[in-house]
């Protein structure tokens, strides 16, 4: 059955079979690397959230104020142009 499928796909031409195999390997490589990159992004985001949750409330309030000040300055700079 496997041999019949191989003959159907490549028609007995081994060069076509090698090319198809290389294309499939390349696609798998891209998909796996993209997934690994996404996993690392989610892990970093989760670590950031865990670090923020571990902070005392005053530190979080201070970080929120600093972030708001930066956003206010950016909005002021954008309006001044």
BAPA-187185 format. One record per residue: residue in three letters; x, y, z of N, C-alpha, C, O in turn. Coordinates in steps of 0.05 Angstrom, whole numbers, padded with zeros to 5 digits, always signed. Example, Ala and Ser with C-alpha at 12.3 -4.5 7.8 and 13.67 -1.06 7.14 Angstrom:
BEGIN
ALA+00264-00114+00156+00246-00090+00156+00264-00066+00156+00285-00066+00169;SER+00257-00045+00142+00273-00021+00143+00258+00001+00157+00268+00023+00161;
END
This chain:
BEGIN
UNK+00016-00024+00000+00000+00000+00000+00017+00025+00000+00012+00044-00015;UNK+00039+00026+00016+00057+00049+00017+00070+00052-00010+00074+00074-00021;UNK+00078+00029-00022+00091+00031-00048+00072+00041-00069+00080+00056-00087;UNK+00047+00032-00068+00027+00042-00087+00023+00072-00085+00020+00086-00105;UNK+00021+00081-00060+00018+00110-00056+00042+00126-00066+00039+00146-00079;UNK+00066+00115-00061+00090+00128-00071+00091+00129-00101+00099+00150-00113;UNK+00083+00108-00114+00082+00108-00143+00061+00128-00154+00065+00140-00174;UNK+00039+00130-00139+00018+00149-00147+00027+00178-00145+00023+00194-00163;UNK+00042+00184-00123+00050+00212-00118+00073+00220-00137+00071+00240-00150;UNK+00094+00204-00139+00117+00211-00155+00118+00198-00182+00135+00205-00198;UNK+00101+00179-00187+00100+00167-00213+00126+00152-00220+00133+00150-00244;UNK+00140+00141-00201+00165+00127-00206+00189+00144-00209+00211+00134-00214;UNK+00186+00171-00208+00209+00189-00211+00219+00196-00183+00205+00210-00168;UNK+00244+00187-00177+00254+00192-00150+00262+00221-00145+00262+00230-00122;UNK+00269+00235-00166+00276+00263-00163+00252+00280-00153+00255+00297-00136;UNK+00229+00274-00164+00205+00288-00155+00199+00280-00126+00191+00297-00110;UNK+00203+00255-00119+00199+00247-00091+00218+00261-00072+00210+00269-00050;UNK+00243+00265-00080+00262+00279-00063+00254+00308-00060+00255+00320-00038;UNK+00245+00321-00082+00237+00349-00081+00213+00352-00063+00212+00371-00047;UNK+00193+00335-00066+00169+00336-00049+00177+00332-00019+00167+00347-00002;UNK+00195+00314-00014+00204+00310+00014+00218+00334+00025+00213+00342+00048;UNK+00235+00347+00009+00249+00371+00018+00230+00394+00024+00233+00409+00043;UNK+00210+00396+00007+00189+00417+00011+00174+00412+00037+00170+00431+00053;UNK+00166+00388+00042+00152+00381+00067+00170+00386+00091+00160+00395+00112;UNK+00195+00379+00090+00213+00384+00112+00216+00414+00117+00216+00422+00140;UNK+00218+00430+00096+00221+00459+00099+00196+00470+00112+00198+00487+00130;UNK+00172+00461+00104+00147+00471+00116+00146+00464+00145+00138+00480+00162;UNK+00153+00439+00152+00153+00431+00180+00173+00448+00197+00167+00455+00219;UNK+00196+00453+00186+00216+00470+00200+00205+00497+00206+00208+00507+00228;UNK+00192+00510+00186+00181+00536+00191+00159+00536+00211+00158+00553+00229;UNK+00141+00516+00210+00119+00514+00228+00129+00510+00257+00119+00522+00276;UNK+00148+00492+00260+00158+00486+00287+00173+00510+00298+00169+00516+00322;UNK+00189+00524+00282+00203+00548+00293+00183+00570+00300+00187+00584+00320;UNK+00162+00574+00284+00143+00594+00290+00128+00587+00317+00124+00605+00333;UNK+00122+00562+00320+00109+00554+00345+00127+00557+00369+00118+00565+00390;UNK+00153+00551+00366+00171+00555+00388+00174+00584+00395+00176+00591+00419;UNK+00175+00601+00375+00176+00630+00381+00152+00640+00395+00154+00656+00414;UNK+00129+00630+00388+00104+00638+00401+00103+00628+00430+00094+00642+00448;UNK+00113+00604+00434+00114+00593+00461+00132+00610+00479+00125+00616+00502;UNK+00155+00619+00468+00173+00636+00484+00160+00663+00490+00164+00674+00512;UNK+00144+00674+00471+00130+00699+00476+00110+00696+00499+00108+00713+00516;UNK+00095+00675+00498+00074+00670+00519+00088+00666+00546+00078+00675+00566;UNK+00110+00651+00546+00124+00647+00571+00135+00673+00583+00132+00677+00607;UNK+00146+00690+00566+00156+00716+00576+00133+00733+00586+00136+00746+00606;UNK+00111+00733+00572+00088+00748+00581+00077+00738+00608+00071+00753+00625;UNK+00076+00712+00611+00067+00700+00636+00086+00707+00659+00077+00712+00681;UNK+00112+00706+00653+00131+00714+00674+00128+00743+00682+00131+00750+00706;UNK+00122+00760+00662+00118+00789+00668+00094+00792+00686+00094+00808+00705;UNK+00072+00778+00680+00048+00780+00696+00053+00769+00724+00044+00781+00744;UNK+00067+00747+00726+00073+00736+00753+00090+00755+00769+00086+00758+00793;UNK+00109+00768+00756+00126+00788+00770+00109+00811+00780+00113+00822+00802;UNK+00090+00820+00763+00073+00843+00771+00055+00835+00794+00050+00851+00812;UNK+00045+00811+00793+00028+00802+00815+00043+00799+00841+00031+00801+00863;UNK+00068+00793+00840+00084+00790+00864+00092+00816+00877+00101+00816+00900;UNK+00089+00838+00863+00097+00864+00873+00077+00874+00895+00053+00869+00893;UNK+00088+00888+00914+00069+00901+00933+00052+00922+00919+00060+00932+00898;UNK+00030+00928+00930+00011+00946+00917+00023+00974+00911+00017+00985+00890;UNK+00039+00984+00929+00050+01011+00925+00068+01012+00901+00068+01031+00886;UNK+00084+00991+00897+00101+00990+00874+00085+00989+00848+00093+01002+00828;UNK+00063+00974+00848+00047+00973+00824+00034+01000+00818+00034+01009+00795;UNK+00025+01014+00839+00014+01041+00835+00035+01060+00824+00029+01076+00807;UNK+00059+01058+00834+00081+01075+00824+00086+01069+00794+00090+01087+00778;UNK+00087+01043+00787+00091+01036+00759+00069+01046+00741+00074+01055+00718;UNK+00044+01045+00751+00021+01055+00735+00024+01085+00731+00020+01095+00709;UNK+00032+01100+00752+00036+01129+00749+00058+01135+00729+00055+01153+00713;UNK+00080+01121+00731+00102+01126+00712+00093+01120+00684+00100+01135+00665;UNK+00078+01099+00680+00068+01092+00653+00049+01114+00643+00051+01121+00619;UNK+00032+01124+00660+00013+01145+00652+00028+01171+00645+00021+01184+00626;UNK+00049+01177+00660+00065+01201+00654+00078+01199+00627+00079+01218+00612;UNK+00088+01175+00621+00100+01171+00594+00080+01173+00572+00085+01184+00551;UNK+00056+01163+00577+00034+01165+00557+00026+01194+00553+00020+01202+00531;UNK+00024+01209+00575+00017+01237+00574+00038+01253+00558+00031+01270+00541;UNK+00063+01247+00563+00084+01261+00548+00083+01254+00519+00088+01272+00502;UNK+00078+01229+00512+00077+01221+00484+00053+01235+00470+00055+01243+00447;UNK+00031+01237+00484+00007+01250+00473+00013+01280+00469+00004+01292+00450;UNK+00027+01292+00488+00034+01320+00486+00053+01325+00463+00050+01345+00449;UNK+00072+01307+00459+00091+01310+00437+00078+01307+00411+00085+01320+00391;UNK+00058+01289+00409+00044+01284+00384+00026+01308+00378+00023+01315+00354;UNK+00014+01320+00398-00003+01343+00393+00012+01369+00386+00002+01386+00373;UNK+00038+01370+00395+00054+01394+00391+00064+01396+00362+00071+01417+00353;UNK+00065+01373+00348+00077+01372+00321+00058+01381+00301+00064+01382+00278;
END
